[in-house]
């Protein structure tokens, strides 16, 4: 494993344990050269799934796209980074649980919004505005009213 700080190839594992959901191995590492410490996660590589985009194009599923979308939605929100990983893991589990070769991007968006709604309503609205392509204040207002009525 390459050190993310000095790029040295030699690192040593200090601690290794399963994540709480038991879906990955968390490894605490130390660089032999610069002594920097960092954490890595080891997950099994699952079968390749194609995502069907809105325009009908298909592309290989990329976990990083979910992480990036959440990062944008949660920007400047008081959410623990571990919670973000938990959300991504949850969404990914749901994607692969279907045991299908393809999944619609709208379904992935639905999984994400369901998770975000439970964690942070502002981030939920931010993500939803892109996911559903809100074009007006009325769209936001309608969703805010739905949130208020569900409380």
Residue pairs with C-beta under 8 A, 6 or more apart in sequence:
1 11
1 29
1 40
2 8
2 9
2 11
3 9
3 11
3 31
3 33
3 34
3 36
3 38
4 36
4 38
5 31
5 34
5 36
5 38
6 31
6 33
6 34
6 36
8 31
8 32
8 33
8 34
10 31
10 32
10 33
11 29
11 30
11 31
11 32
12 29
12 30
12 32
13 27
13 28
13 29
14 28
14 29
14 30
14 37
15 27
15 28
16 25
16 26
16 27
16 28
17 25
17 26
18 24
18 25
18 26
19 25
19 26
19 41
19 89
21 86
21 89
23 43
23 89
23 93
24 41
24 42
24 43
24 89
25 41
25 42
25 43
26 39
26 40
26 41
27 39
27 40
27 41
27 42
28 37
28 38
28 39
29 37
29 38
29 39
29 40
30 36
30 37
31 37
31 38
46 96
47 96
47 101
48 60
48 61
48 101
49 60
49 61
49 95
49 96
49 100
49 101
49 102
49 103
50 58
50 59
50 60
50 61
50 101
50 102
50 103
51 58
51 59
51 60
51 61
51 102
51 103
51 104
51 105
51 108
52 58
52 102
52 103
52 104
52 105
53 59
53 105
54 105
54 106
58 102
61 95
61 103
63 88
63 92
66 88
66 91
66 92
66 108
66 112
67 84
67 88
69 112
69 127
69 130
70 84
70 87
70 88
70 112
70 116
70 123
70 127
71 84
72 126
72 127
72 130
73 116
73 123
73 124
73 126
73 127
73 130
74 84
74 120
74 123
77 120
77 122
77 123
79 119
79 120
79 123
83 119
87 112
87 115
87 116
87 119
90 111
90 115
91 108
91 111
91 112
91 115
94 111
95 103
95 108
95 111
109 127
109 131
112 127
112 131
113 124
113 127
113 128
113 131
116 123
116 124
116 127
117 124
117 147
121 147
124 147
125 140
125 143
125 144
125 147
128 134
128 143
129 139
129 140
132 139
134 140
134 143
